[in-house]
């Protein structure tokens, strides 16, 4: 199997797991973000001729700085900032426009879903929890009305931008 297929599958898989954990727990485990960064380092080393490394590092640093400001202003959670930084590291400057546009679209979709569909999703989740005898508890993102699982948005945007990331082509 081609190495690029393995890297892309791992990239998509880890972002999908991040989205699920944020939906279920309103948390993004640090270990997943670290794995994404290590995976990027491996891909960047393997395909060093395909990227301009400093652009990826600068993009990641700029997004981290902006995310830190949003965290201090209590607009973003710490896990969201870390995941957003890892995604920006992967997208680099070349993939940033598609990534940012995808963030906006996915964020709007998530907001509408949670604004108008939270009670319906909650009813389904409570039914599943009851039917499973409590083995599948209701996702925390549905019970905490003041938070949105923005990790879903970041993961969707990163996956959407993956076609513009040179080391994943």
Residue pairs with C-beta under 8 A, 6 or more apart in sequence:
3 46
4 47
4 167
4 168
4 169
7 39
7 42
7 43
7 46
7 167
7 168
8 162
8 168
10 39
11 36
11 39
11 90
11 158
11 159
11 162
11 168
12 159
12 162
14 32
14 35
14 36
14 39
15 36
15 87
15 154
15 155
15 158
15 159
16 155
16 159
17 32
18 28
18 29
18 32
18 33
18 83
18 151
18 154
18 155
19 149
19 151
19 152
19 154
19 155
19 156
21 27
21 28
21 29
21 32
21 151
22 28
22 79
22 80
22 141
22 149
22 150
22 151
22 152
22 155
23 139
23 141
23 149
23 151
23 152
24 139
24 140
24 141
25 139
25 140
26 77
26 140
26 141
26 144
26 147
26 149
27 79
28 77
28 79
28 80
28 82
28 83
28 151
29 79
30 79
30 82
32 83
33 79
33 82
33 83
33 85
33 86
36 83
36 86
36 87
36 89
36 90
37 86
37 89
40 56
40 86
40 89
40 90
43 167
43 168
44 51
44 53
44 56
44 167
46 167
47 166
47 167
50 166
50 167
50 169
51 92
51 166
51 167
52 92
52 93
55 92
55 93
55 94
56 89
56 90
56 91
56 92
56 93
57 89
58 93
59 88
59 89
59 91
59 92
59 93
59 96
60 85
60 86
60 88
60 89
62 88
63 84
63 85
63 87
63 88
64 81
64 84
64 85
64 88
67 76
67 80
67 81
67 84
67 85
68 81
70 76
70 81
71 77
71 78
71 81
76 84
76 150
77 147
77 150
79 151
80 150
80 151
80 154
83 151
83 154
83 155
84 154
87 99
87 154
87 155
87 157
87 158
87 161
88 96
88 99
90 158
90 162
90 165
90 168
91 98
91 99
91 158
91 161
91 164
91 165
92 165
92 166
94 164
94 165
94 166
95 161
95 162
95 164
95 165
98 160
98 161
98 163
98 164
99 157
99 158
99 160
99 161
99 164
100 157
102 156
102 157
102 160
102 161
103 153
103 154
103 157
106 152
106 153
106 156
106 157
106 160
107 150
107 153
110 148
110 149
110 150
110 152
110 153
111 148
113 121
114 141
114 148
118 142
118 145
121 142
122 138
122 142
122 143
125 138
125 139
125 142
126 138
128 136
129 136
129 137
129 138
141 147
141 148
141 149
162 168
163 169
